[in-house]
Amino acid sequence: MKVLAGDVGGTNLRLALVEVLPGQPARVLEAQTVLVEEHPDLGPAAAAFLESLPERPRRACLGVAGTITGRVLEGVNLPWRIDADALEAELELERLDLINDFHAAARGVEVLGEAGYTQLAGEAPDPRAPVAILGAGTGLGQAFLIPGAPGGARSVVPTEGGHRDFAPTSPRQDRLLAYLRERFGRVSTERVLSGPGLSSIYSFLVEAEGQDPCPKVEAAERLPAAVSGSEHPTSGAALDLFVDVYGAEAGNLGLTVLARGGVYLAGGIAPRIVHGERAERLARAFVAKGRFEGYLRELPLRLITDPDLGLLGAAQEALLGGG
């Protein structure tokens, strides 16, 4: 079966024609990425992509950054309101399902091959155990895969856990929390672990910690990308702080569901910055949980490198029957 799969984030819209067959890896046949800000609505962008295909699929599943109520979504980081019934009719599809983007990421983890991730720490996963997935991008997504009956499929539990309160783990993070509280009032973890969060960390280091500004970053239109691509000491300090919080939050999720099936880092930021010494730094923050450090050292910690994770997961959900 060939389906329309979508990975709809706060910054990028990715659409693909994906072939999904029971018991076989999904294959992306055609794909397109456009900027969300360049389109007033999802419908015209999806219609244009469908018109470009040699054959038109009859089913679709879209993983979308936001909370879904029934068949309608209005995302915190997404400028569009998406009505599945209206979009289904507009695109002349037999069925269109909406799922949370990290619901799609979780399904993608189930079909991810070994080439799609890098193991950062821990042991081999227990296939019978829960799995935790988190990822920083425009926002901070989180989801779980929970085992069902013996031999049965795992169930996906999408969450809005990225909007929990930020919990500092060091004096500098204490000061970061105070800085962000003055700007935003309540401070969620997403205020730190996201593209805008990386920008806020950099600003905190310059404005509150007295570190030298980076000329390249100061002149950039897209501050998060400039920070992650800069070798300036202040940019490096911002990335170190970001990685410390990332590792700590990954450890929190691992403890929340005792994720012996693995803790997976997804999202657009981690593959660009988590390597070499920062990969080791993140792994140290992951296990730094006092009496539970030994337990966390056993949990598989994996960095997802396959850029098609969300598309594969949405396609897999379409094959399974929708969300």
N, C-alpha and C positions, 0 to 999 in steps of 0.2 A: 504494500500500500504506500502511496506517495501522499504526503501531507504538507500543508503550509505550517511551518513552525516559526515562532517569533520570540525574540529576546528583547523586551522593551524596557530599557533602563531610563534613568533620568537624563542621561546625556546622549546615548546612542540607541537607535532602533536597528536591530538586525532581523532580517527576514530570510527564510530559506525554504527551498523545496527539499524535503528529506524523505528518503525511502526507508521505511521501517517494516521489517518482517520478523515474525516470532522466532526467537532463538538465534537471531543473527544481529551483528552490529548494525546500527543505523548508519546511513550514508547521506552526507550533505551533497546534493546534486547541483544546486544553484544557490547562491547567497548574495545578499546585498546589505550594506551598512550605510545608514544616513544619520545625520544629526537630528535629534528630536526638535531642537529649536527652529529648524528650517521648515517645519511642517505645522500648520495650525491644527491638524487633527490626524488621527491614525488612518482613517478610512482612505483618503486619497493616496497616501504613501503605500498602503497595502495593495490598493487597486492597481497602481502603476507597476508594482512588482509582479503581480499576477499576470498582467497583460504582457509582460516581457518573457513569460515562460512558454516553452514549447507545448506543454500540456498543463491543463488547469486542475489542481487538486480539488477534491470535494470536501475534505475535512481540514480543520485547522485547530491548533492549540497555541495560545500565546502565553508566555511567562512574562508577567508585568510587575514592575516595581510598585507595590502598593498593597493595600488591604482590600480584599474583594468581598462585597456584600451581595449575595445572590449571584447575579450575572452582570453586576455593575462595579466599576472600579474608579475611584478617585485617589490618585497617589499623592503622597506628601511631597515627593521630589519630581512629580510628573505633571506637566501642564495640561494634559488631556483628561477628559472624562470618557471612559470607554464603556459602552453599553453593548454587551455581547449579542443580544438579540438584534439590535439595530445594525451592528457591523456584519453579522451573519447574513442578513437580508441584503445589505449594500453590496457585499462581495459575492453574493449568489452561491453561498456554501451550504452544504447539507447540515453541517454542524460546526460550530466554533466554540471552543472552551477557553475560558480565562482561568489561569492559575497564577499564584504568586511567583515572582521570579525565582525565589529560593525553593519553592516547591519544585520548579523545573530543574534547578541546580541539583536538588537531592535526587530526583529521578535520573539526572545525568550521571551522578556518581555511580549509580547502579550499573550503568553500561559503559563506564569509563575503562579503557584499556590501560595497560601498564605504561604505555608511552604518553599517557595524558596527565601524569602527575610525577612529582619528585618527593621522595620520602625524606622528611627533615629530621625525624626522631622516632623512637619507639620501636615496637615489635610488629610482627605480622598481624593483620586484623582478624578478629573473630567474626566469621560471616553470620553468626547467630546473634550478634550483639548490636546495640544501638549505634548509630552513626550521627555525628554532629557536623554541620556545614555552616560556615560563616564566611562573609566576604565584604570587604570595603571597596566601594566605588563612589558613585554620587551619594549613596547612603550606605547603611550597614545592614546587610541581610543576614538572616539566621534561619535555620530549619533543622529538623531531626528526621532520621529514618528509624522507625521503631519496629522491632520484630513482631510478627503475628504468631499464628499457630505454627508448630513445628513443620517445616517444609513449605510454609506459606510465604507469600511476598511480604516485604516490609511495608508499613504504612508511612506516608509522609505527614509530618506535622509542621506546617509553615508557622512562623512566629513573627512577632514584632519586637523580639528581644533586643534589637539594636537600639530601641528607645528606652531601655532601662537606664537607671541613674548611673552615671560614670563614677567608678570607685578608684581613686588614686592608690598607687602602691609605693610611692616614694615622695620625699619632700618636694622635689621639683614638680611632680604631678599634683601635689597638694596646691602649689602655687598656680599651676595651670588651671585647676578647678576654680580657684578664687577669681582668676582673670576672666574665665569664660562665664562665671556666674554674674559678674558685673555687666557683661555684654548681653547675655541671653536670659538671665534668671535661672530657671531650671536647666541643668546640663545633663543631657543623655550621653550614652557611650557613642552614639552616632555623631555627636558634636565634635568628637575627637577622631574616631575611626571612620573617615570618609575623605573624599577630595576636599570639600570645604573645611573639614577638621584639620587636614594637613596644612592648609592655609592659615588656620587659626593658631596652630602650634608655632608655625614660623613667625607669625605676628607677635605671639606671646614672647618668644625668645628675643625679638628685637625691641619690643615696647616695654616689656616688664623685666626681662633678664639682662638687658643692656648689651646684647650681642650685636656685632656689626651686620648691617643689612647687606644683602647680596645684590649688586647692581643689575645682574641678569634677571633675578627674580622680581625686583622692584619695577622693572620695565615691562614685565611679561603681562599679556592679557589673561592667560590661563595660569594662575599662580600654582596650583598643585603640580601640574606637569613641569613647570619651571623648577620648582623645589626638588622634585624627584630626579630631574635631569641635571642638576647642578652639583659641582664638586666643592662649592664654597663651604667653609666650616659651619656657618649658621644653618645652611641647608642640610648638611650632614647631621648636625645636632637635632634638627627637626625630624629627620628620618629615623634617627636612633630612638627618639622619644615615641614616635608613632609605632615603631616596631615593638617597643617595650609594652605599650598598651595593647597592641594586637596579640602578642603572645599571651599576656595575662587574660585577655577576654577569651581566647581560644581554650586556655586551661579552665576557665569558668564553665564553658560549655561542655568540655570533656567531663567535668565533675557532675554537671547537672543531670546527665543521662548515663553516666558511667560508660563512656563511648569507647568500648573495646573494639568496636567495629571501625573506629577511626575518627579523627577530627580533620576535616578537610578545609583548606583555605581557598576560597574562590574569589571572584571579583577582579576588577581591572588593575588594582594597584599592586597587590602582592607580587605577581610575576615580575614586575619591573624593579622592585626594590629588595625582595627577600632572596638574597644570594650571598655567598661568601660569609664574611663576618656577621652580616645582619641576619642571615639564616641561623647562625649559631646563637646570636643574641635573642632572636625570637624564641628559639627552643629553650633557652635558659628561663625566659619569662614565663613560658608555658608551664614549666614544672615547678615554679617557685610558689608553692602552696603549702609551705610549712609541713605539717604532719602528713600531708597527702603527696609530698614530692615523689616518694618511691612509687606510689600508684601511678602518677602521671608519667613517670619515665617509661612505663610499659605501654601507654596508649600510642597507637600509630598517629603521627602528625604528618599530614601530607599537603603539599602545595600543588594545586591544580594548574596545569600549564596549557591544557587544551582550550583554545578560545571558543570552541563550539559547544561547550558544556551545556549552556542554557538551551540552545537549539536542539541538541540531542535529547535533553530531558523533556522538553515540550513535545517533541515527536514521540517519545516513548509514552508519555501520558495520553497522547491521542490514540496510540495503539491499544492502551489499556482501557480506554473508554472515557477519558475526560475526568476533570476534577469535580 
